[in-house]
Amino acid sequence: MSNNTLQNVHGTIALAGAGKMGGAMLTGWLAGGLDGRRVVVIEPHPSPEIGALAAQGIRLNPAAQDTGEVDTLVVAVKPQSFRETGATFKPFTGPSTLVVSIMAGTTIASLEAVCGGSVVRAMPNTPAAIGRGITVAVAAKRVSTAQRAIADALLRATGSVEWVDKESLMDAVTAVSGSGPAYVFLLAEELARAGIAAGLPAELAARLARETVAGSGELLHRSELAPATLRQNVTSPGGTTAAALDVLMGPNGLQPLLTRAVAAATQRSKDLAK
């Protein structure tokens, strides 16, 4: 929907948890024009950066009775913490409250049981910190079209958003995009290590690996070509890249390894939901 902008988000928004991801969302909301006076932040250990946002009008840790039911509650605490603190969010929610969760492995059913309201479950990733994240979201049946538009606008403040109809897909989403940045960082880490093993000075190897991964990611972002096409464009028959790809694309190469890794992460997400 083209009108999913922060200027069209009305009412009071409570953010429960202002750590790295919650803080990135809050920064994105304010940068996108959301009025800070309409934002309540529930965070027992606020960073100095979050504390400084009080100057923009946000209310930090007000008593629940002073706030009452909010229009939207965004839950950005760690899943383990939610089991202990989730009940404290109940006074902020009513039957018409939109509840947006970005917690891994926490089902719509469990969110409805603890918080009530109309639930949207979402999975962002860490590039949200620089506005380049991707979030996948799924809405409970009772979420209205207007509430879905609000959730979309709030999530879109840190990058792009994809919606799915089946909550069962969220475990695989978590394994691919939620955990995915760690796989890319590991690639940079191991590429540098391999460069050192091939004789490069450690500092040079680290810089070459870092800039190559970052630059290739940006090229992938800007290009309309498929990843396979971009890979083929770098590869000359019988050349150095082809020799390396023979190893990476071999029987024990990257494809079966990543398939097993994503399967393991998917299973762990299912286990966390139990």
N, C-alpha and C positions, 0 to 999 in steps of 0.2 A: 504494500500500500504506500502510495507516494506521500501520504500525510502523516506517516509515522515519524514525526519529529518531536524533539523534546519540548518545543514551544506548545505542542498540543497535549502535553501530559499535565493533567489537572490534579488538584488535591494534594494531600500530604503523603510523602514517601519516607518510609523508615528503612534504613540500611542496617541490618544486623550483621556486624562483622566488617571491620574496615582495615583488614590486613592488606597484603599485596594486591589480591584480585579485587576485593571490595573497595580498596582505596583507589585502584585504577578506574573502576566504574564511577566512583564519586567524582574523581577529577574530570573524567570524560563528560559526565552530566553537567557539571558547572561550566566547563569549557564550551559545551554545546548550547548554553543559554538557559539551563534550568535554574530557576530562582532558588538560591540557597536557603532562603527563609522557609521554604516548603519542605526542607529535608531534615529528618531526625536521624542521628547516627547512634547506634547502640554498640559501644566498643569499650570493654573494661580496661584495655591497655592501649589507648590511642597513641600513635606516633606523633612527634612534634609537628609533622606536616598536616596530619588530620586535625590536631588541635588548632593549628593556625587558620584552618578553614572556618573556624567560628567567626572570624572577622567578616566572612561573606554571608553570615547570617544563619549557618546551619546550627541546629540545636544538638549538643553533644551530651548523651546520657541523661536525658530528662526523665523524671519519674513517669511511670506508665499512666498514673492517674492524671498527670498534667497534659498528657498527649491524647489519651483515649484511642479509639479505633482509627486506624490510618486507611487511606485509600489503597496504598500499595506497600507491601512489605517485601524487601529483597533480602533473602537469607544467604549470606556469604561467609558463614562460619565453617570451620572444618567439620566434616561428618562426625568425627569422634566427639567433638564438642557439642554437636547438636543433640546427641543423646542425653547430655546433662543439662544443657541450657535451653533446649527447644521450648520447654513449657513456659519459660519467662517471656517468650514472644507472644503468647496467647492473648494477653490483655490488649495488644495492639491490633488484633484482627477481629473482624466481624464477618457475618455471612457474605457481605458484598466486597470484602477486601481481596485484592489481587495479591497472591503470594508467588513471588518469583524466586526459585532456588537455583543456585549454581553449585550445589554440593554433589560431589561424585557419589554414585552408589546409593543415593537416597531417593526412594520411589515416591511417586505422586501420592499413593495410598498412605505412606507413612507421614508425609507432609500434611495431608488432610487430617490425619488422626491427631497430630501434635499441634498444628497451627490453625486448622480450619481454613475457611476462605476458598477462593478459586485459584488452583495451583497451575503454574507453568514451571516445568522442570527444564533447566538449561545446563549446557556444558560448554564453558568458554575455554580458552587456553592462554598461556602466559604472554604471547605477543600482544595481548590486550593492553599491557602496560605501556605500549608505544602506539596504541590505536590501530594495530595491525592483527588483532586477534580474529578468530572465527569461532562463532558460537552456534551450537545446534540446540534447538528448543522443541519441546512437545507440550501441548496444552491439554489439561483435563477437559472432559466433555462440558463441564459447567462454565468454562471460561468463555466470556462473550467476545464478539468481534472487536468491540471497543477495548476490552481488556487486553486482548492479544496484540492490538496495535500499540498499546502503552508498553507492554513487555518488549515488543520489537524495538521501540524507540529507545528504551533504557538499555537494552543489550547491544544495540547498534552503535552506541556511543564509544565502544572500544573496538569496533571492527565490523566485519560482515556477519550476517545471521542467516542460518538455514533452518527451516521448520520441517519436522517430520510428523507423521500421523501415528506412528507406532512407538510406544515407550520402550518396547523390547529392543529397539535399535540403539538405545542410548549407551548400552554397555560397549558395543563396537565403536560407537562415536568416541567414547572416552578413551578407548584403546588407540584409535587412529589420530584424532586431533587433540584430545585432552592431554594425553601422554606424549604425543608426537614430537613436540619441541625437544624433549629429552633425547629422542633418537637422533635428531639433527645435531644437537650439541655433542653427542657421543661421536658422531661422524667426524666433526671438526677435531675432537680430542684424539681420536685414533688415527686420523689422517696426519696430524702433527707427529704422533708417535712413530708412524711408519716412515715419515720423512727423516726423522732423527736416525732411525734404523738404517736408512739408505745413505746416511752420511751428512745430512744438513745440520748446521748449528741449531740448537734447541729454540732459540728466540726467533730465528728466521723461519724454521719449520712451523712454529705456532702461528706466526703472522701470515704465512702463505696459506695455511689451512683455514684460518679464521676468515680471511678476506675472500678466499675462493668459495667457501660455503655461503657466506653472506652475499657476495656478488652474484653467485649462481641463483640463490633464492630470489634476489631482486630481479634478475633476468627472467626467471620463471614467472614472477608476479606481473611483469610488464608485457610479456609475450603472450600472444594468443595461440602459439604453437603447443602441441601436446608435449609432455615431458619426454616421451620416447623420441619425438622428432628432434627436440633440442639435444638429446643425448646423441642421436645419430649424426647431427650436424657437427659435433665435436670429434667424431670418430672417423679417421681415415682407414681404409682397408689395409691391414698389415702393419699399422702404425703402433705407436706407443700406447695410445688410449685403448686400441683394440686388444692389445696384450693384457692390459689390466682388466678390461671388461670380460675377457675369457675366464679370468679367475672369479670376478664378482658375480658373473652370470652363470657360473658352472653349477654342477649338481649340488655342491655344498656351499653355494654362494649366498648372495644377499636375499634372493627371493624366498627360499625355504626358511631362512633365518628370520626374516621379518614376518612371515606368515606365522611362525611359531611364537614370536614375540607378541604380536597383536592378539593371537589366540590366548596367550597367558594373561595379558592385561584385561581382555574381555572377560575371562573367567573370574579374575580377581574382582572386577567390578560387580559381577553377579554375586560373588560371595559377600561383598560388602553390603549388598542390599538385603541380605537375609537377617 
